[in-house]
Amino acid sequence: MEFVTLNNGVEMPVLGTGTNTFGKVNGDYFGDINDDTTELLAAIKAGYRSIDTAIAYRNESVVGKAIKESGIPREAFFITSKIPGDLEHAGTAEKVEASLNASLEALDTDYIDLYLIHHPWDDENEMLQTWYALENAYNDGKIKAIGVSNFDPDQLDIIIDNARIQPMVNQVESHVGKWNDEIIAYSLENDVIPTAWGPMKGTDDASRAVLTEIGDQYGKTWGQVVLRYLIERGVIVIPKSHNAGRQADNFNVFDFALSEADKEKIAAL
C-alpha cells in the first residue's frame, strides 16, 4: 500500500473501497439495510484498510460490524464518513455534534479517521458553522482529519479563507468521462488532497479499448490503468465492487508505473 501525508501529518492510504451499496438488499443504493458484510469482508481479505462510508449511505453500522468481524484491530483501518449538507444534520454546532456522535455510535468506534462535509449548499454561514463544529471535534480528538466533498474552487475557498484548521481532503467525482482536472489541480495547489469517487465510471467502448491496449503493455486491466493514472496524479482513489475478484484486481496497482506517453493518452480520453 502507498500512503499520502495530509496537511496535518496524518497518513492516508491512496486506495480504499467505496461502500455506498454495501450491506443493502440487492446491492441497491436505496435498498433496505440487511447488515450483510460479505463485500466488506472480501475487501478486507484482499488488503483494503481504507473504507469510505457516509451518513447518507445508512450503512455506517455495517462498516463497524465488518471491522469487528474481521478480527483486525480498529487502529489498522482508516475510516472515512461524511455529514450531509442539510439542516437535519448540519448548520449548527449542536446538529453537527449529534450527527458525529451518531456516526461514532454506528461505527462502534471512539474516533473517525476522516470526516467530510458531504456536499456544499447555498448558505455560506451554515457551511462555516458546520466547519467550525468539525474543527472543535478535531481538536477534541473525535476526528483525526477533516475535509469536504464535491466542493468546486469557489466553494473550497469559502472554507480555506475562513478556517482555523485547513481542510485536508476534497473528495470529488473523477473518471474517464469527467476527470475534473480544474478542481483536482486547485485542491493540490492549496495542499488539499483530492480523492476520486466513482473512478471506474465513464468508460465507453472506445476509451476502454485505448485503456486495454495500454494495460496490455503492463499486464494490467483497463481498470487498473485508470486507478494507477489517478494515483500517479496525487489523487486518492476509492473504487467499489461487489465482486471479490475485481476487488483484488483493483487493489493490485502498486507494481507498475505508467509512461509519460501513456499518461498523455489517458488524459486525452
GIZIFEN-V160054 format. One record per residue. N is the residue number from 1. RES is the residue in one letter. D_FIRST is the distance of its C-alpha to the first C-alpha in Angstrom with 2 decimals. Layout:
[[N & RES & D_FIRST] [N & RES & D_FIRST]]
//
This chain:
[[1 & M & 0.00] [2 & E & 3.78] [3 & F & 6.62] [4 & V & 10.26] [5 & T & 13.19] [6 & L & 15.89] [7 & N & 19.48] [8 & N & 20.16] [9 & G & 17.49] [10 & V & 15.24] [11 & E & 11.48] [12 & M & 10.10] [13 & P & 6.79] [14 & V & 7.51] [15 & L & 7.68] [16 & G & 9.98] [17 & T & 13.13] [18 & G & 16.61] [19 & T & 19.39] [20 & N & 22.69] [21 & T & 24.40] [22 & F & 22.93] [23 & G & 25.46] [24 & K & 28.37] [25 & V & 31.28] [26 & N & 30.75] [27 & G & 27.37] [28 & D & 29.55] [29 & Y & 28.49] [30 & F & 32.01] [31 & G & 32.33] [32 & D & 33.19] [33 & I & 30.54] [34 & N & 30.69] [35 & D & 28.02] [36 & D & 26.43] [37 & T & 22.87] [38 & T & 22.42] [39 & E & 19.90] [40 & L & 17.78] [41 & L & 17.94] [42 & A & 16.98] [43 & A & 13.83] [44 & I & 13.03] [45 & K & 13.96] [46 & A & 11.62] [47 & G & 8.60] [48 & Y & 8.86] [49 & R & 9.44] [50 & S & 10.43] [51 & I & 13.93] [52 & D & 16.41] [53 & T & 20.09] [54 & A & 23.41] [55 & I & 26.95] [56 & A & 28.20] [57 & Y & 26.19] [58 & R & 28.15] [59 & N & 25.42] [60 & E & 23.94] [61 & S & 25.72] [62 & V & 24.06] [63 & V & 20.59] [64 & G & 22.01] [65 & K & 23.61] [66 & A & 20.54] [67 & I & 18.64] [68 & K & 21.81] [69 & E & 22.20] [70 & S & 18.75] [71 & G & 19.93] [72 & I & 16.66] [73 & P & 17.53] [74 & R & 17.52] [75 & E & 15.85] [76 & A & 12.51] [77 & F & 12.56] [78 & F & 12.61] [79 & I & 15.74] [80 & T & 17.24] [81 & S & 20.89] [82 & K & 23.68] [83 & I & 27.37] [84 & P & 29.71] [85 & G & 31.81] [86 & D & 35.10] [87 & L & 37.88] [88 & E & 37.30] [89 & H & 34.06] [90 & A & 34.11] [91 & G & 36.62] [92 & T & 37.77] [93 & A & 36.37] [94 & E & 37.75] [95 & K & 36.17] [96 & V & 32.70] [97 & E & 33.03] [98 & A & 34.17] [99 & S & 31.34] [100 & L & 28.68] [101 & N & 30.40] [102 & A & 30.49] [103 & S & 26.75] [104 & L & 26.21] [105 & E & 28.70] [106 & A & 27.32] [107 & L & 23.75] [108 & D & 25.40] [109 & T & 23.66] [110 & D & 25.11] [111 & Y & 22.56] [112 & I & 20.36] [113 & D & 17.26] [114 & L & 18.26] [115 & Y & 21.67] [116 & L & 22.87] [117 & I & 26.34] [118 & H & 25.93] [119 & H & 28.39] [120 & P & 31.12] [121 & W & 34.82] [122 & D & 38.10] [123 & D & 39.10] [124 & E & 37.54] [125 & N & 38.98] [126 & E & 37.48] [127 & M & 34.03] [128 & L & 34.46] [129 & Q & 35.79] [130 & T & 32.71] [131 & W & 30.52] [132 & Y & 32.66] [133 & A & 32.30] [134 & L & 28.48] [135 & E & 28.87] [136 & N & 31.04] [137 & A & 28.62] [138 & Y & 25.88] [139 & N & 28.38] [140 & D & 29.17] [141 & G & 25.60] [142 & K & 25.44] [143 & I & 22.71] [144 & K & 19.98] [145 & A & 19.70] [146 & I & 22.02] [147 & G & 22.22] [148 & V & 23.86] [149 & S & 23.49] [150 & N & 25.57] [151 & F & 27.28] [152 & D & 28.89] [153 & P & 29.66] [154 & D & 32.96] [155 & Q & 31.60] [156 & L & 28.71] [157 & D & 31.44] [158 & I & 33.33] [159 & I & 30.59] [160 & I & 29.81] [161 & D & 33.54] [162 & N & 34.41] [163 & A & 31.49] [164 & R & 31.56] [165 & I & 27.77] [166 & Q & 26.03] [167 & P & 23.72] [168 & M & 20.02] [169 & V & 18.85] [170 & N & 20.84] [171 & Q & 19.71] [172 & V & 21.68] [173 & E & 22.40] [174 & S & 20.97] [175 & H & 21.30] [176 & V & 23.51] [177 & G & 26.61] [178 & K & 25.97] [179 & W & 23.47] [180 & N & 24.95] [181 & D & 24.71] [182 & E & 27.10] [183 & I & 25.35] [184 & I & 21.90] [185 & A & 23.64] [186 & Y & 25.68] [187 & S & 22.85] [188 & L & 21.03] [189 & E & 24.46] [190 & N & 24.89] [191 & D & 21.58] [192 & V & 20.59] [193 & I & 17.12] [194 & P & 17.69] [195 & T & 15.91] [196 & A & 17.00] [197 & W & 18.58] [198 & G & 19.97] [199 & P & 17.99] [200 & M & 19.35] [201 & K & 22.91] [202 & G & 25.65] [203 & T & 25.77] [204 & D & 29.19] [205 & D & 30.43] [206 & A & 30.86] [207 & S & 27.44] [208 & R & 25.80] [209 & A & 27.88] [210 & V & 26.68] [211 & L & 22.99] [212 & T & 23.67] [213 & E & 25.51] [214 & I & 22.68] [215 & G & 20.17] [216 & D & 22.68] [217 & Q & 22.37] [218 & Y & 18.73] [219 & G & 19.16] [220 & K & 17.25] [221 & T & 18.65] [222 & W & 19.90] [223 & G & 17.44] [224 & Q & 14.42] [225 & V & 16.34] [226 & V & 16.85] [227 & L & 13.28] [228 & R & 12.41] [229 & Y & 15.64] [230 & L & 14.89] [231 & I & 11.51] [232 & E & 13.49] [233 & R & 16.16] [234 & G & 14.24] [235 & V & 14.16] [236 & I & 11.80] [237 & V & 12.25] [238 & I & 13.36] [239 & P & 14.76] [240 & K & 16.93] [241 & S & 18.55] [242 & H & 20.91] [243 & N & 20.43] [244 & A & 18.15] [245 & G & 18.06] [246 & R & 17.07] [247 & Q & 14.35] [248 & A & 12.88] [249 & D & 13.64] [250 & N & 12.06] [251 & F & 8.65] [252 & N & 9.31] [253 & V & 9.08] [254 & F & 7.06] [255 & D & 10.16] [256 & F & 12.80] [257 & A & 14.27] [258 & L & 17.23] [259 & S & 20.59] [260 & E & 22.51] [261 & A & 25.10] [262 & D & 22.77] [263 & K & 21.35] [264 & E & 25.02] [265 & K & 25.84] [266 & I & 23.14] [267 & A & 24.22] [268 & A & 27.75] [269 & L & 27.18]]
//
